[in-house]
Amino acid sequence: MAKNWAGNITYRAGKIHRPSTVGQVQSLVAGSGRIRALGTRHAFNELADTTGELVSVGDLPRVVEVDSAAAQVKVSAGLRYAEFSEELDAKGFALPNLASLPHISVAGACVTATHGSGVRNGSLASSVAGMEIVTADGSVVEITDPSGAVVNLGALGIVTSMTLDLVPAFEIRQYVHEGLPLDSDILGVLGGAYSVSLFTDWSSSKINQVWVKQRVDEPEFVPEGTVAADGPRHPVPGMSPENCTPQLGIAGRSFERLPHFRPEFTPSAGEELQTEFMVGRSDAVAALRAIDAIRAKVHPVLQISEIRTIAADEMWLSPYYRRDTVSIHFTWIADTAAVLPVVSLVGEQLAPFAPRPHWAKIFRIAPEVLRSRYERLPDFRELVRSLDPEGKFTNAMVGELLS
Ligand SMILES: Cc1cc2nc3c(=O)[nH]c(=O)nc-3n(C[C@H](O)[C@H](O)[C@H](O)COP(=O)(O)OP(=O)(O)OC[C@H]3O[C@@H](n4cnc5c(N)ncnc54)[C@H](O)[C@@H]3O)c2cc1C
């Protein structure tokens, strides 16, 4: 049976189709009772699964059409970011931001509001200007107003292409600084450069590493009280940095520095589980203190925790909807039974800050509580009803959210 990347989910779907034309996607969808899209399988929960059939758009013809005048690119939805970033760069363009690894599909990333870091950077979904989607009756619908439809959790249909807004190509220098006390000016550090990530294993009240991704045209930023790493680092203590993007301030193209991991390596063997909660930036310091208070429970089942920032947006199901965000991420050991109680505990500690979970990672939040954190959920429910009246693309997770 097919599994997700981490191997913790076995898909129940009877079959995984790999159509090679949009026409085939249309016929498949029109003839199916229950169907869902599958991307590059990096989600850690049952979001992609269905009791019906799955369809991957990974074999659709490759499309990378740059419109230089509009500063946009139309890409096939199943492409991984690493598969077209270099081509954009060659044409003088870049995406404003990327996630920690470039191995994920564009559609799978955007429909789940996948993000990188940077106080002025939105999620990857915020770069989506439009998309083509095969809806329940098999027709291709062109979406030109992305606010309600992009972060859709696969509930609107099978996305076959996306049009992304671009920025002029740029260069980044990446530095790692070590040993930031947790009671430092954390928000100041997170806002100190184009993209900043903090890593801690919660073994002490200290941030182990500050990853600073600085545009070459920005002034150099050195977080106070830290020491510059004397060589390349991996975020997880003890792991070899060979699969990490170049550090030590060596300037390079943005797509080779914004992800933490190089495309030619698998970042790990999938021996991990992940959870991530998003809180408002103004609550971030208190939220970090709340995790610090339970670090004796967190540390034993943790590989590494990462803290990033995401700018607010207007997308209905976005965890960053109208809220400048700090995300608190946990890469756990690959032991579901040991990890789940700690996931619940972390959720309880953060409850006063009304955290919104990463849609594609493991979380335990009562459905009615989760629903209350998305004020535009009624609008999204209506959109689903209009495009998929019989719930063809709905699964258990989405059904619970929409009920
Ligand atoms: C090692 C690792 C590192 C990660 N780093 C980050 C990070 O830095 N930042 C972050 O925010 N997240 C991160 N993630 C999470 C990841 O971005 C999400 O899991 C994302 O959904 C992965 O995309 P995918 O194509 O693998 O999706 P899948 O797991 O295949 O599917 C996820 C969802 O997308 C839907 N979907 C996929 N393709 C389509 C389509 N064509 N049309 C409609 N719906 C579709 C599926 O139905 C499902 O609901 C990481 C995950 C891993 C394993």
The ligand as an SDF file (V2000), in Angstrom:
LIG
                    3D

 53 58  0  0  0  0  0  0  0  0999 V2000
   10.8010   17.4180    5.3120 C   0  0  0  0  0  0  0  0  0  0  0  0
    9.6360   18.3660    5.1930 C   0  0  0  0  0  0  0  0  0  0  0  0
    9.8510   19.7220    5.2840 C   0  0  0  0  0  0  0  0  0  0  0  0
    8.7770   20.6220    5.1970 C   0  0  0  0  0  0  0  0  0  0  0  0
    9.0280   21.9530    5.2790 N   0  0  0  0  0  0  0  0  0  0  0  0
    7.9930   22.8370    5.2760 C   0  0  0  0  0  0  0  0  0  0  0  0
    8.2210   24.2290    5.3900 C   0  0  0  0  0  0  0  0  0  0  0  0
    9.3660   24.7020    5.3840 O   0  0  0  0  0  0  0  0  0  0  0  0
    7.1450   25.0480    5.4810 N   0  0  0  0  0  0  0  0  0  0  0  0
    5.8780   24.5700    5.4820 C   0  0  0  0  0  0  0  0  0  0  0  0
    4.9440   25.3630    5.6010 O   0  0  0  0  0  0  0  0  0  0  0  0
    5.6180   23.2610    5.2940 N   0  0  0  0  0  0  0  0  0  0  0  0
    6.6490   22.3890    5.2000 C   0  0  0  0  0  0  0  0  0  0  0  0
    6.3900   21.0500    5.0240 N   0  0  0  0  0  0  0  0  0  0  0  0
    5.0080   20.6120    4.8120 C   0  0  0  0  0  0  0  0  0  0  0  0
    4.6730   20.5460    3.3110 C   0  0  0  0  0  0  0  0  0  0  0  0
    4.9180   21.7530    2.6860 O   0  0  0  0  0  0  0  0  0  0  0  0
    3.2150   20.1880    3.1020 C   0  0  0  0  0  0  0  0  0  0  0  0
    3.0420   18.8940    3.5980 O   0  0  0  0  0  0  0  0  0  0  0  0
    2.7320   20.2490    1.6560 C   0  0  0  0  0  0  0  0  0  0  0  0
    1.3640   19.9160    1.6340 O   0  0  0  0  0  0  0  0  0  0  0  0
    3.5140   19.3190    0.7910 C   0  0  0  0  0  0  0  0  0  0  0  0
    3.0220   19.2790   -0.5250 O   0  0  0  0  0  0  0  0  0  0  0  0
    2.7880   17.8630   -1.2350 P   0  0  0  0  0  0  0  0  0  0  0  0
    2.6780   18.0910   -2.6820 O   0  0  0  0  0  0  0  0  0  0  0  0
    3.7980   16.8840   -0.7800 O   0  0  0  0  0  0  0  0  0  0  0  0
    1.3540   17.5120   -0.6420 O   0  0  0  0  0  0  0  0  0  0  0  0
    0.6230   16.1140   -0.3550 P   0  0  0  0  0  0  0  0  0  0  0  0
    1.0320   15.5760    0.9480 O   0  0  0  0  0  0  0  0  0  0  0  0
    0.7620   15.1850   -1.5040 O   0  0  0  0  0  0  0  0  0  0  0  0
   -0.8680   16.6630   -0.2600 O   0  0  0  0  0  0  0  0  0  0  0  0
   -1.2110   17.6560    0.6740 C   0  0  0  0  0  0  0  0  0  0  0  0
   -2.5470   18.2730    0.3140 C   0  0  0  0  0  0  0  0  0  0  0  0
   -2.4460   18.9490   -0.9320 O   0  0  0  0  0  0  0  0  0  0  0  0
   -3.4990   18.5270   -1.7840 C   0  0  0  0  0  0  0  0  0  0  0  0
   -3.0220   18.5920   -3.1670 N   0  0  0  0  0  0  0  0  0  0  0  0
   -1.8430   18.1390   -3.6580 C   0  0  0  0  0  0  0  0  0  0  0  0
   -1.7910   18.3350   -4.9840 N   0  0  0  0  0  0  0  0  0  0  0  0
   -2.9570   18.9290   -5.3350 C   0  0  0  0  0  0  0  0  0  0  0  0
   -3.5280   19.3400   -6.5780 C   0  0  0  0  0  0  0  0  0  0  0  0
   -2.8840   19.2010   -7.7350 N   0  0  0  0  0  0  0  0  0  0  0  0
   -4.7730   19.8710   -6.5670 N   0  0  0  0  0  0  0  0  0  0  0  0
   -5.4680   20.0130   -5.4050 C   0  0  0  0  0  0  0  0  0  0  0  0
   -4.9700   19.6340   -4.2160 N   0  0  0  0  0  0  0  0  0  0  0  0
   -3.7400   19.1000   -4.1780 C   0  0  0  0  0  0  0  0  0  0  0  0
   -3.8300   17.1140   -1.3450 C   0  0  0  0  0  0  0  0  0  0  0  0
   -5.1260   16.7340   -1.7200 O   0  0  0  0  0  0  0  0  0  0  0  0
   -3.6730   17.2550    0.1560 C   0  0  0  0  0  0  0  0  0  0  0  0
   -4.8650   17.7740    0.6860 O   0  0  0  0  0  0  0  0  0  0  0  0
    7.4400   20.1290    5.0370 C   0  0  0  0  0  0  0  0  0  0  0  0
    7.2200   18.7560    4.9070 C   0  0  0  0  0  0  0  0  0  0  0  0
    8.3130   17.8690    4.9670 C   0  0  0  0  0  0  0  0  0  0  0  0
    8.0740   16.4050    4.8040 C   0  0  0  0  0  0  0  0  0  0  0  0
  1  2  1  0
  2  3  1  0
  2 52  2  0
  3  4  2  0
  4  5  1  0
  4 50  1  0
  5  6  2  0
  6  7  1  0
  6 13  1  0
  7  8  2  0
  7  9  1  0
  9 10  1  0
 10 11  2  0
 10 12  1  0
 12 13  2  0
 13 14  1  0
 14 15  1  0
 14 50  1  0
 15 16  1  0
 16 17  1  0
 16 18  1  0
 18 19  1  0
 18 20  1  0
 20 21  1  0
 20 22  1  0
 22 23  1  0
 23 24  1  0
 24 25  2  0
 24 26  1  0
 24 27  1  0
 27 28  1  0
 28 29  2  0
 28 30  1  0
 28 31  1  0
 31 32  1  0
 32 33  1  0
 33 34  1  0
 33 48  1  0
 34 35  1  0
 35 36  1  0
 35 46  1  0
 36 37  1  0
 36 45  1  0
 37 38  2  0
 38 39  1  0
 39 40  1  0
 39 45  2  0
 40 41  1  0
 40 42  2  0
 42 43  1  0
 43 44  2  0
 44 45  1  0
 46 47  1  0
 46 48  1  0
 48 49  1  0
 50 51  2  0
 51 52  1  0
 52 53  1  0
M  END
$$$$
